Amino acid sequence: MSRPGVYRDSWFWNAGLASYWFASTFKWSILLASIIPGQVKAIVPAGTENSSWGQVFAIGALWAIIGPALFGHLSDRLGRRKPFIAAGSALTVMGLAVMADASTLGMLIVGYLLLQISDDVGTGPYGGVIPAVVPEDRRGFASSVMSQLQLSAQILSAVTGLILKDPRFVYLAVGLVNVTCAVITLTVMRPIQESKPETKPDQPRETFAEGWVKPWKSPDFRWVWITRFLAVAGLTLILNYLRFYFEATYNQDAQGRLFMFGQPKFTGNESVMVVILFIAVFGAIGAVLSSRRIDKWGRKRVVRGAALIVIGCLAAFAVVRDIGHALLFAPIFGIGYGSYLAAEWAMAIDVAPDPETLGKDMGLWSSSQPTAQFLVGNVGWVIDAANRARPDSGYMAMIAIAIVCFLIGRHCVGQIQGSC
């Protein structure tokens, strides 16, 4: 499946190929940070929103642990990526339609699970496209372009969330972005000739179970997976419950508007969008600044430095109670976060065990994210219980655990031998 001769060393070509990541990031950023938590809060009894939202989140994440690797494995077998991307995009529109009309928690869970499966149908095989065409000495640049698009998608999601107040219009916008980006990526992929991989007559065909186990035999793959798992767990702990954290702990007026430098300004939902906007804007700046340097500095050095920045900002974030003060730390956090994203994908490709099974292997690597999300989704009831025992203690524990995740992850990066 490797097609290095197709590669074009330009920002626009790399951005076009990575456009479907833009769509996926835009979708999950706006839905997970604001829209779905808002739907859950409107449906369930007061005081149970963290545990109920965590339940919805964990069910979708549980499937996503195997989904990307499964569809990536199927695309490796068939030697085709494009049909999976097209099908995933179409199914995503169906999932969005179900969620837009969800009026019960059960219907919301069904729609969310359908949306997660649809995403895995497309992104599992898609995960093997970019590694197959990007030369080794351009992985840092390609990784940075990808992170710039992901952060730009977060910027657009924050702006969309602030402008479109009706969730149905948000779902429509997500659907339009999804289809548009799928068309762009598939257009850029047209010169890539896809064909079924050749196998020797006496060579037994590898089963999905065998292929799933094989990468774990590589110590570097295990360390890369664990590093990403910890980073996602730490970030998701904060972002997943951020709206409820703001609404429960930050200074606000009688109408629920959070104070910004002592003056009532934003609702809880608006505050989340503004914070994400600041993080994404400066994250994109961090990704741009590191785009041409990752291949020179080394991936591990960038990731370890970025982790320290994130840890420092989380510690400061735990003590402020004014949205204006939180926004002072958001740009620094964003630069660290953007630099981390710019390097992590290149680090994963460096240690990929088999160039002929990139779809499955990258899908398995990406399972670190839903595995972390599944665990984080199941701590919602713990946060609610701790908050009932002592006000805000659940949220403080949440931030402390996130800091520990990044500290351990920073140490794990040093154990990776196959990446610079």
HELIX and SHEET records of a PDB file:
HELIX    1   1 PRO A    4  VAL A    6  5                                   3    
HELIX    2   2 TRP A   11  LEU A   17  1                                   7    
HELIX    3   3 SER A   19  ILE A   30  1                                  12    
HELIX    4   4 LEU A   31  ILE A   35  3                                   5    
HELIX    5   5 ILE A   36  ILE A   43  1                                   8    
HELIX    6   6 GLU A   49  ALA A   64  1                                  16    
HELIX    7   7 GLY A   67  LEU A   78  1                                  12    
HELIX    8   8 LYS A   82  ALA A  100  1                                  19    
HELIX    9   9 LEU A  105  TYR A  126  1                                  22    
HELIX   10  10 VAL A  129  VAL A  133  1                                   5    
HELIX   11  11 GLU A  136  ARG A  138  5                                   3    
HELIX   12  12 ARG A  139  ILE A  163  1                                  25    
HELIX   13  13 PRO A  167  VAL A  188  1                                  22    
HELIX   14  14 PHE A  208  VAL A  213  1                                   6    
HELIX   15  15 LYS A  214  LYS A  217  5                                   4    
HELIX   16  16 PRO A  219  ASN A  240  1                                  22    
HELIX   17  17 LEU A  242  THR A  249  1                                   8    
HELIX   18  18 GLY A  268  SER A  290  1                                  23    
HELIX   19  19 ILE A  294  TRP A  297  1                                   4    
HELIX   20  20 ARG A  299  PHE A  317  1                                  19    
HELIX   21  21 ILE A  323  ASP A  350  1                                  28    
HELIX   22  22 PRO A  355  THR A  357  5                                   3    
HELIX   23  23 LEU A  358  SER A  366  1                                   9    
HELIX   24  24 SER A  368  GLY A  377  1                                  10    
HELIX   25  25 GLY A  380  ALA A  389  1                                  10    
HELIX   26  26 SER A  393  VAL A  413  1                                  21    
SHEET    1   A 2 LEU A 258  MET A 260  0                                        
SHEET    2   A 2 GLN A 263  PHE A 266 -1                                        
END                                                                             
